[in-house]
Amino acid sequence: MESRMDHRMVTLVTEVKESLERQIEGVASRFDAQAIRLDRQAAMLQTGARWTNRMIAWSEKVDVAHDKRIQELGELRTRVEKLEGGAK
């Protein structure tokens, strides 16, 4: 009788152990899937940050070029006004 109880106890412990192993594998696979998603999101954030930095650098360069052109146009207008005023 005691041997039968010991056998049942061993069987029960073994089944609980196997059940816990299956549950741990399920949790681990969910963590793996979550890690993959987080890695993908991190890559997208890095890509977006790089793109944003490039766009900022480009827009600053364009702004400087526009300012230079505006200044040149102002200087040309002044020269034309002097030439037209001197001709009168």
Legacy VTK file of the C-alpha trace (Angstrom):
# vtk DataFile Version 3.0
C-alpha trace
ASCII
DATASET POLYDATA
POINTS 88 float
0.000 0.000 0.000
2.812 2.394 0.879
4.564 1.526 -2.355
1.411 2.381 -4.277
1.190 5.763 -2.471
4.849 6.440 -3.196
4.298 5.601 -6.857
1.269 7.931 -7.019
3.230 10.667 -5.289
6.107 10.283 -7.751
3.651 10.320 -10.655
1.930 13.419 -9.290
5.216 15.272 -8.764
6.391 14.264 -12.245
3.151 15.499 -13.835
3.337 18.803 -11.943
6.973 19.211 -13.026
6.101 18.535 -16.684
3.145 20.905 -16.489
5.339 23.652 -15.064
7.934 23.052 -17.785
5.254 23.468 -20.475
4.017 26.667 -18.874
7.544 28.050 -18.602
8.157 27.260 -22.284
4.948 29.122 -23.162
6.011 32.153 -21.146
9.489 32.046 -22.659
8.053 31.965 -26.178
5.853 34.968 -25.363
8.889 36.831 -24.033
10.772 35.956 -27.219
7.930 37.317 -29.344
7.797 40.454 -27.206
11.560 40.930 -27.526
11.286 40.653 -31.315
8.539 43.304 -31.380
10.532 45.615 -29.120
13.637 45.195 -31.282
11.589 46.069 -34.376
10.157 49.144 -32.671
13.627 50.230 -31.531
14.883 49.918 -35.097
11.981 52.030 -36.362
12.667 54.680 -33.713
16.347 54.804 -34.669
15.470 55.067 -38.345
12.995 57.847 -37.643
15.495 59.706 -35.468
18.161 59.497 -38.180
15.706 60.675 -40.838
14.572 63.557 -38.628
18.161 64.639 -37.967
18.930 64.552 -41.697
15.819 66.613 -42.459
16.773 69.177 -39.801
20.289 69.476 -41.238
18.883 69.794 -44.777
16.323 72.448 -43.786
18.967 74.487 -41.960
21.181 74.350 -45.042
18.266 75.438 -47.252
17.398 78.251 -44.823
20.968 79.563 -44.981
20.898 79.410 -48.792
17.554 81.252 -48.890
18.825 83.927 -46.518
21.880 84.401 -48.737
19.677 84.733 -51.866
17.393 87.227 -50.128
20.409 89.292 -49.119
21.770 89.156 -52.678
18.396 90.258 -54.067
18.313 93.146 -51.612
21.783 94.227 -52.677
20.801 93.994 -56.365
17.667 96.054 -55.732
19.750 98.719 -54.007
22.185 98.828 -56.944
19.339 99.056 -59.477
17.686 101.857 -57.494
20.984 103.761 -57.388
21.466 103.283 -61.129
17.901 104.354 -61.914
18.100 107.272 -59.505
21.422 108.411 -60.951
20.036 108.345 -64.485
17.249 110.856 -63.699
LINES 1 89
88 0 1 2 3 4 5 6 7 8 9 10 11 12 13 14 15 16 17 18 19 20 21 22 23 24 25 26 27 28 29 30 31 32 33 34 35 36 37 38 39 40 41 42 43 44 45 46 47 48 49 50 51 52 53 54 55 56 57 58 59 60 61 62 63 64 65 66 67 68 69 70 71 72 73 74 75 76 77 78 79 80 81 82 83 84 85 86 87
